[in-house]
Amino acid sequence: MRGNLYIVSAPSGSGKTTLLQHLLRSLKDLKFSVSYTTRRPRQGEQNGMDYFFIDRAAFLRMVEGGQFLEWAEFNGELYGTGRVFVHEQLDTGKDVILDIDVQGTKQVKSKMQDATAIFILPPSFAELERRLKMRMLEPADVIRRRLEIAKGEIQFYRDYDYIIINEVLQNSILLLESIVRSGTVKPQRQQARVEEIIASFGGRA
């Protein structure tokens, strides 16, 4: 039986990485597709574990060779999902999870309509800003740019099958696990709360 493909997207600082780390520790058979990127590694990141770090010329050669299931430019850097790895895992019955942005999600869903897309929302725009500043990983101008990008990204939440509001970490972990463990479990989308969060970003739900 063919495996299931899951997509997780979120504005930077929403806690997506922490949620995925918990999920992968809990579900040992779930395969994580390591993305390729042209950005420089952050402190503690390992090549082949967090990302495959390559230069722009090598990335563009992979694009020309049709080696990506999806790829996109984010904040001036290129990111892509290796096509062969994903299809090999799915064909052998393994479930695969992708950590990609809204551009990449649209590309994957256009090719693989049965993929399950999950969007992680922070509790509010103010909380997202606080989390980004607390990380102390990037200068103020980069944080401002990430916040502007986030305002655009959250407008695509309707393209996703599930919305997780990452307010209480443990609750979010359990909800994400329930989605991946059983695609038949449809958690409540909390539409009123989602609309309140979108409004905090200055957008309309």
Backbone as a ProteinNet text record, in pm:
[ID]
protein_1_A
[PRIMARY]
MRGNLYIVSAPSGSGKTTLLQHLLRSLKDLKFSVSYTTRRPRQGEQNGMDYFFIDRAAFLRMVEGGQFLEWAEFNGELYGTGRVFVHEQLDTGKDVILDIDVQGTKQVKSKMQDATAIFILPPSFAELERRLKMRMLEPADVIRRRLEIAKGEIQFYRDYDYIIINEVLQNSILLLESIVRSGTVKPQRQQARVEEIIASFGGRA
[TERTIARY]
84.6	0	87.9	52.3	130.4	120.2	229.9	231.8	155.5	138.6	69.6	170.8	138.8	224.9	161.3	238	192.5	280	216.8	286	260.4	366.4	350.7	412.3	333.7	380.8	348	424.7	401.2	488.1	443.1	533	653.8	770.4	890.5	867	896.4	876.3	749.4	671.8	544.7	562.8	684.7	708.7	701.5	703.2	690.7	803.3	925.7	1040.4	1029.1	989.7	972.7	864.9	753.7	645.6	690.8	763.9	810.7	910.9	995.2	1091.7	1019.9	916.7	837.8	767.7	711.3	638.3	730	848.4	941.5	996.6	1009.7	1051.3	940.6	815.9	701.6	668.2	676.8	640.1	767.2	826.6	958.9	958.7	844.6	839.4	812.3	781.6	754.4	885.5	889.6	1010.8	1005.2	1108.7	1118.4	1200.8	1144.4	1216.4	1303.5	1433.9	1527.9	1534.8	1505.8	1504.6	1645.1	1658.7	1780.7	1763.5	1870.5	1862.1	1994.7	1983.6	2104.2	2142.9	2062.2	2098.6	2209.9	2277.9	2387.3	2331.2	2402.2	2355.3	2352.7	2249.9	2247.3	2327.4	2355.7	2432.8	2362.9	2436.7	2382.8	2322.1	2296.7	2238.1	2343.5	2299.7	2390.8	2346.9	2444.4	2416.7	2365.6	2254.5	2196.7	2098.3	2097.9	2003.6	1894.4	1935.8	1840.2	1806.5	1909	1896.9	2017	2004.9	2122.1	2161.7	2274.4	2318.1	2403.4	2353.6	2425.3	2427.9	2515.7	2521.8	2413.8	2395.1	2286.1	2302.7	2427.9	2450.9	2411.5	2447.4	2412.5	2261.4	2196.9	2051.3	1984	2028.2	1966.3	1990.2	2103	2126.4	2025.4	1993.3	1892.8	1755.1	1724.3	1597	1589.8	1695.9	1701	1690.3	1741.8	1737.1	1607.1	1510.8	1381.7	1391.1	1488.1	1512.5	1429.8	1347.7	1267.7	1119.7	1056.8	911.5	848.8	914.9	875.3	997.4	995	1099.4	1045.2	1105.1	1057.4	1168.2	1151.5	1244.2	1176.6	1248.5	1195.3	1301.5	1266.1	1357.5	1494.4	1492.5	1615.2	1695	1647.8	1716.8	1625.7	1686.9	1612.2	1597.7	1480.5	1450.6	1381.7	1412.7	1349.6	1341.6	1244.2	1221.7	1264	1354.5	1400.8	1288.3	1267.4	1155.5	1174.9	1294.6	1317.7	1295.3	1350.2	1336.7	1190.1	1111	969.9	896.3	912.6	838.6	886.8	1016.2	1067.6	1006.4	999.9	943.5	794.8	720.3	576.3	548.4	627.4	607	632	715.8	742.7	650.1	547.4	448.7	481.7	588.7	627.5	552.6	512.4	454.7	568.7	549.2	652.4	595.3	677.3	634.2	729.1	670.9	746.7	731.8	841	840.8	867.6	759.9	774.5	682	703.3	623.5	498.6	423.8	295.5	313.3	422.5	448	470.8	553.5	582.6	460.1	377.2	254.7	163.9	150	64.3	118	250.8	310.5	285.4	306.7	289.4	143.3	52	-90.2	-141	-79.6	-122.1	-82.1	23.8	72	19.4	-2.1	-42	-159.9	-279.7	-398.5	-433.9	-385.6	-420.1	-326.5	-229.5	-142.1	-224.4	-190.2	-258.1	-174.2	-232.5	-159.4	-203.6	-105.3	-129.5	-60.9	-134.9	-79	-72.8	45.3	64.5	53.2	-37.5	-54.6	-2.4	64	92.6	-36.4	-42.4	-165.9	-202.3	-102.5	-127.3	-2	-16.5	99.8	199.2	147.2	234.8	317	255.3	327.9	433.7	403.7	502.6	624	599.1	708.3	792.2	725.2	796.9	886	833.3	910	1032.4	1014.5	1128	1238.5	1199.4	1298.3	1365.3	1289.5	1343.6	1449.1	1437.4	1534.9	1674.8	1678.4	1806.1	1902.4	1846.6	1927.6	1958.1	1877.4	1887.6	1878.3	1937.3	1928.2	1786.3	1763.5	1628.9	1570.2	1652.6	1598.9	1550.6	1618.9	1576.1	1445.6	1432.8	1309	1192.1	1215.2	1108.3	1066.5	1164.5	1134.1	1053.6	1089.9	1016.6	872	852.4	716.8	632.7	693.7	621.8	585.8	678.9	651.5	537.7	539.7	434.6	296.3	287.4	157.6	102.1	191.6	147.8	113.3	196.4	176.7	43.9	6.6	-113.9	-241.3	-235	-353.1	-389.6	-297	-320.8	-371.4	-412.1	-448.2	-563.6	-650.6	-765.2	-722.4	-601	-552.7	-513.3	-517.5	-470.7	-587.8	-562.9	-667.6	-690	-584.6	-592.7	-520.6	-572.4	-508.4	-478.9	-355.1	-318.6	-274.1	-341.9	-302.5	-204.7	-79	25.7	37.4	-56	-57.8	-3.5	-58	-8.5	64.6	195.7	279.5	229.9	203	164.3	35.3	-59.7	-184.2	-158.4	-69.1	-36.2	33.8	121.6	190.6	89.7	-4	-103.6	-193.5	-229.5	-315.7	-243.8	-118.4	-41.5	-25.6	1.2	11.7	-119	-231.3	-361.4	-390.1	-347.4	-369.3	-288.5	-162	-74.3	-107.7	-147.9	-181.2	-306.7	-400.3	-524.8	-581.5	-576.8	-629.3	-779.8	-846	-991.6	-1036.4	-945.1	-980.2	-973.8	-1087.9	-1094.1	-1107.8	-997.9	-1007.3	-1082.2	-1147.3	-1222.2	-1127.4	-1168.6	-1080.3	-1079.7	-1169.5	-1170.8	-1176.6	-1275.5	-1279.1	-1278.6	-1355.7	-1360.8	-1224.3	-1153.6	-1020.5	-921.1	-930.7	-843.5	-864.8	-990.4	-1019.3	-963.7	-967.1	-911.9	-760.2	-693.2	-547.6	-513.6	-586.5	-561.6	-577.7	-679.5	-702.9	-585.2	-521.4	-407.4	-288.1	-284.9	-177.7	-212.7	-330.8	-372.3	-442.3	-480.1	-546.1	-691.5	-759	-899.8	-914.5	-992.8	-1012.4	-1107.2
-119.4	0	124.2	222.6	345	426.8	491.6	573.8	703.9	774.6	903.1	1016.7	1125.4	1242.4	1353.1	1407.5	1516.4	1638.6	1754.1	1881.5	1966.9	2026.8	2119.1	2253.5	2360.1	2495.9	2585.2	2693.9	2790.3	2912	3028.8	3143.9	3114.4	3166.4	3147.7	3200.1	3116.4	3154.3	3097.9	3023	2968.6	2843	2786.5	2665.6	2538.1	2551.3	2435.3	2334.4	2382.7	2292.1	2210.1	2273.4	2202.1	2095.3	2128.7	2031.6	1913	1940.7	1832.1	1743.3	1800.6	1720.8	1623.5	1671.6	1584.2	1475.6	1513.5	1418.1	1307.1	1342.3	1243.2	1151.2	1202.4	1116.1	1018.5	1063.4	980.3	874.9	912.7	822.4	781.6	672.8	632.6	596.3	550.5	507.7	623.3	739.8	855.3	908.3	928.7	973.5	1124.5	1193.9	1338.2	1365.7	1443.6	1479.3	1602.2	1582.1	1692.4	1779.2	1908.5	2001	2045.8	2090.9	2156.1	2307.3	2377.2	2522.4	2587.8	2713	2791.5	2879.2	2882.5	2967.9	2904.8	2986.9	2938.9	2866.7	2765.8	2696	2789.2	2772.2	2841.3	2759.8	2821.6	2752.8	2623.3	2514.3	2385	2302.5	2362.5	2288.4	2200.9	2083.2	1987.9	1959.1	1955.2	1922.2	1778.5	1761.1	1628.6	1591.4	1668.1	1644.2	1751	1876.6	1987.5	2027.3	2043.5	2074.4	2015	2006.1	1988.5	2129.5	2177	2312.7	2311.9	2377	2380.1	2523.9	2550.9	2687.1	2706.8	2831.8	2867.2	2799.1	2791.6	2729.9	2583	2510.8	2369	2351.8	2441.1	2434.4	2451.5	2550.9	2577.8	2464.1	2395.1	2277	2167.5	2153.3	2054.5	2092.2	2220.7	2266.9	2229.2	2257.3	2227.3	2077.2	1997.3	1852.8	1789.3	1871.9	1819.8	1736.6	1770.3	1689	1730.6	1837.5	1883.7	1853.2	1804.7	1791.7	1930.2	2018.4	2158.6	2240	2366.7	2457.2	2598.7	2682.9	2819.7	2908.2	3037.9	3135.8	3200.2	3204.9	3262	3352.1	3478.7	3573.9	3576.3	3564.6	3574	3446.2	3336.8	3208	3104.7	3001.2	2896.6	2773.2	2711.1	2589.9	2490.7	2362.6	2263.8	2126.5	2047.2	1910.4	1810.9	1721	1619.6	1526.6	1514.2	1435.6	1285.7	1234.4	1089.7	1031.3	1095.8	1044.4	1029.6	1132.5	1130.1	1015.9	1002.4	898.1	758.2	742.1	610.9	568.4	659.4	626.3	594.5	676.6	654.5	521.4	489.6	366.5	241.7	253.6	138.5	137	224.6	223.3	310	388.8	476.1	609	661.6	795.3	896.4	1007.6	1110.4	1244.4	1324.5	1458.7	1562.4	1668.4	1777.8	1902.2	1973.1	2102.6	2206.9	2263.8	2355.7	2475.5	2579.9	2701.7	2695.4	2806	2806.4	2793.1	2847.2	2831.4	2685.3	2619.9	2479	2391.4	2425.2	2347.3	2350.4	2467.2	2479.3	2391.9	2388.1	2305.3	2157	2113.2	1971.6	1930.2	2012.9	1977.7	1972.5	2049.9	2045.9	1914.5	1850.5	1724.9	1603.7	1621.4	1510.5	1556.6	1546.7	1602.1	1533.3	1410.4	1338.2	1371.1	1460.1	1501.7	1577	1558.1	1625.5	1744.9	1865	1987.5	2043.5	2076.4	2124.1	2259.4	2358.7	2492.7	2522.6	2566.7	2601.4	2752.8	2797.2	2939.2	2973.8	3087.9	3136.7	3192.2	3212.4	3264.2	3404.9	3483.7	3619.6	3671.7	3784.6	3847.9	3895.1	3951.8	4000.2	3887	3770.1	3656.1	3605.8	3608	3567.9	3660.9	3790.4	3887.6	3862.1	3834.6	3807.7	3684.6	3579.1	3455	3474.7	3548.4	3572.5	3651.4	3750.3	3830.3	3749.6	3661.2	3578.2	3480.6	3437.9	3343.6	3403.4	3535.8	3609.6	3547	3499	3434.9	3527.8	3636	3719.1	3867.4	3954.2	4098.4	4150.6	4271.2	4329	4341.7	4377.5	4395.6	4263.5	4153.5	4021.6	3980.6	4010	3978.9	4056.8	4185.3	4265.4	4205.8	4159.5	4098.4	3969.8	3889.1	3765.2	3794.1	3899	3935	3980.6	4054	4095.7	3974.9	3880.1	3757.1	3680.1	3673.9	3601.4	3658.4	3790.6	3852.5	3803.8	3779.6	3726.2	3578.8	3502.4	3357	3318.5	3387	3342.5	3361.5	3441.4	3459.3	3332.7	3234.9	3111.5	2997.5	3028.5	2920.6	2835.5	2893.5	2816.4	2705.2	2711.5	2607.8	2479.8	2483.5	2370.8	2290.7	2162.7	2072.5	2087.1	2123.2	2137.5	2264.5	2326.6	2440.9	2404.4	2423.8	2404.6	2538.9	2586.4	2709.9	2671.2	2704.1	2659	2754.6	2739.9	2823	2745.1	2624	2534.3	2420.6	2414.2	2322.1	2178.4	2128.8	1988.7	1957.7	2050.5	2031.1	2025.7	2112	2114.3	1986.4	1934.6	1808.7	1695.9	1686.7	1579.5	1592.2	1714.2	1735.3	1697.4	1737.8	1701.9	1550.6	1486.5	1339.8	1275.2	1327	1266.8	1277.9	1387.1	1405.4	1303.4	1286.4	1196.2	1049.9	1019.1	879.6	833.7	923	882.6	997.8	984.6	1087.9	1101.6	1007.8	1014.8	1101.6	1138.6	1222	1368.2	1434.1	1573.4	1664.7	1722.3	1810	1937.6	1996.3	2119.3	2230.9	2307	2409.7	2539.7	2551.6	2670.4	2797.8	2802.5	2907.4	3047.4	3068.5	3202.7	3245.5	3151.6	3184.2	3209.1	3129.8	3149.3	3289	3330.2	3462.2	3573.1	3553.6	3651.7	3664.9	3551	3553.4	3621.8	3588.2	3651	3801.5	3845.8	3989.8	4055.1	3984.3	4041	4066.1	3999.3	4020.5	4136.9	4193.7	4304	4258.3	4129.5	4074.2	4045.6	3994.8	3957.6	3809.3	3746	3601	3568.5
0	0	0	-80.4	-91.6	37.2	74.7	194.7	176.8	288.3	288.7	292.1	222.9	220.6	304	399.1	484.8	461.5	459.7	441.6	564.7	619.7	731.9	692.4	707.6	679.4	797.7	810.4	917.8	896.8	943.3	945.4	1034.4	997.2	1077.8	1218.8	1320	1459.1	1520.7	1441.9	1492.4	1577.7	1579.4	1658	1576.6	1445	1357	1379.3	1388.6	1403.8	1531.1	1640.6	1767.8	1755.7	1691.4	1673.6	1589.3	1482.2	1396.5	1469.2	1551.2	1627.6	1720	1788.1	1875.3	1793.8	1680.2	1595.4	1546.8	1500.6	1445.6	1554.4	1676	1787.3	1824.2	1812.4	1851.1	1745.9	1618.5	1509.2	1434.9	1479.4	1429.2	1281.1	1229	1089.4	992.9	1045.8	961.2	903.8	773.7	706.4	682.9	724.3	704.1	579.6	489.3	367.4	395.4	396.2	420.8	296	311.9	199	162.2	39.9	-6.8	8.4	42.3	53	18.8	-26.6	-55.4	63.4	168.9	282.2	365.1	442.3	526.3	649.1	698.8	819.8	940.6	1024.4	1152.8	1253.7	1366.1	1469.6	1510.4	1507.8	1549.5	1437.6	1322.3	1210.7	1143.1	1100	1037	893.4	804.3	664.6	654.1	584.3	568.3	677.2	786.5	896	896.5	899.9	898.8	755.1	674.5	532	459.9	327.8	243.3	198.8	247.4	217.4	90.1	-14.4	-142.5	-193.2	-290.9	-343.6	-450.6	-489	-581.5	-717.1	-766.1	-897.1	-896.6	-789.2	-778.3	-768.2	-693.2	-679.2	-814.9	-890	-1020.5	-1120.1	-1106.1	-1190.6	-1156.8	-1029	-988.9	-1042.7	-1042.6	-1099.9	-1247	-1321	-1464.5	-1490.5	-1397.8	-1413.5	-1365.8	-1321.2	-1275.4	-1148.9	-1062.8	-944.3	-822.3	-836.2	-723.3	-742.5	-636.2	-633.6	-628.1	-555.5	-548	-510.5	-547.2	-500.9	-501.3	-418.4	-406.7	-352.1	-372.5	-314.1	-195.2	-82.8	40.8	101.3	119.6	183.2	114.6	-18.6	-95.4	-109.5	-48.7	-57.7	-123.9	-183.1	-253	-164.5	-171.7	-95.6	-188.4	-174.4	-260.9	-196.8	-242.8	-194.5	-301.3	-266.7	-360.6	-403.2	-531.8	-586	-565.9	-593.2	-591.9	-452.6	-349.3	-212.7	-174	-199.7	-160.3	-228.3	-359.3	-431.5	-394.1	-369.7	-328.7	-195.9	-101.2	30.4	20.6	-51.3	-65.8	-136	-237.5	-314	-230.9	-127.5	-39.8	81.9	82.6	189.7	309.2	300.2	411.2	403.4	519.5	525.5	526.7	456.1	442.6	485.8	553.9	593.4	534.5	478.8	419.6	505.5	525.3	592.7	484.4	428.3	315	332.9	251	264.1	176.9	176.4	105.5	-45.9	-99.8	-243.6	-278.9	-198.6	-221.7	-205	-106.4	-83.3	-205	-263.9	-383	-496.4	-513.1	-617.7	-592.7	-466.9	-435	-449.2	-398.1	-403.7	-547.8	-637.2	-777.2	-843	-790.8	-846.7	-769.6	-638.7	-552.2	-466.4	-524.4	-459.8	-328.1	-309.2	-187	-70.3	-90.4	19.3	123.6	250.4	361.2	405.2	396.4	427.2	562.2	646.5	783.3	800.1	848.8	868.5	1017.6	1063.4	1203.8	1218.7	1303.1	1330.3	1469	1485.7	1621	1681	1812	1872.9	1826.9	1785.1	1738.1	1670.1	1600.6	1538.1	1644.9	1753.4	1860.9	1920.4	1936.6	1992.7	1895.2	1766.1	1666.5	1672.2	1680.6	1690	1815.1	1927.1	2052.1	2038.6	1977.9	1963.4	1874.7	1765.2	1675.6	1746.1	1825.6	1897.9	2008.3	2072	2180	2128.9	2003.5	1948	1938.9	1918.7	1910.1	1809.6	1698.1	1595.2	1478.6	1466.8	1347.9	1384.3	1302.5	1329.4	1309.7	1359.2	1359.7	1220	1120.2	985.8	926.4	959.5	911.2	978.7	1107.6	1179.5	1119.9	1091.4	1028.8	894.8	817.6	688.7	708.1	806.8	833.9	874	950.7	992.2	873.5	781.9	661	575.4	563.1	487.9	553	687.1	760.7	731.6	718.9	689	555.5	460.1	332.2	340.4	413	419.8	482.9	590.7	664.6	582.3	475.9	391.4	314.5	310.1	235	323.7	446.7	539	487.9	404.9	353.6	258.2	206.3	114.9	188.9	321.5	403.1	457.9	480.1	529.3	678.8	751.4	896.6	940.4	1046.3	1109.2	1254.6	1297	1437.4	1493	1597.1	1664.6	1775.5	1755.7	1848.1	1967.5	2058.9	2179.9	2298.9	2319.5	2425.4	2355.3	2374.5	2297.4	2304.7	2423.8	2438.1	2362.7	2366.1	2291.5	2141.1	2094.9	1952.5	1909.9	1996.1	1967.4	1950.9	2044.6	2040	1917.4	1882.6	1766.3	1637.4	1626.1	1506.5	1495.6	1607.4	1607.2	1562.8	1610.6	1577.1	1428	1366.7	1223.3	1144.5	1182.7	1108	1135.3	1258	1290.7	1217.6	1196.6	1131.9	1050.3	919	831.4	838.3	907.5	917.1	1033.5	1122.9	1237.1	1194.3	1194.8	1151	1273.6	1321.2	1436.9	1402.4	1500.3	1480.2	1435.4	1337.5	1281.1	1360.2	1461.3	1547.1	1463.1	1373.5	1273.3	1335	1441.3	1500.8	1552.1	1615.4	1668.4	1555	1448.7	1333.2	1275	1260.5	1204.7	1292.6	1424	1517.9	1498.9	1479.3	1458.6	1327.1	1220.9	1090.5	1101.5	1175	1193	1265	1356.5	1431.1	1339.8	1225.6	1126.6	1032.8	1051.2	965.7	840.8	836.7	718.9	745.1	641.2	652.7	634.2	720.2	710.7	598.4
[MASK]
+++++++++++++++++++++++++++++++++++++++++++++++++++++++++++++++++++++++++++++++++++++++++++++++++++++++++++++++++++++++++++++++++++++++++++++++++++++++++++++++++++++++++++++++++++++++++++++++++++++++++++++

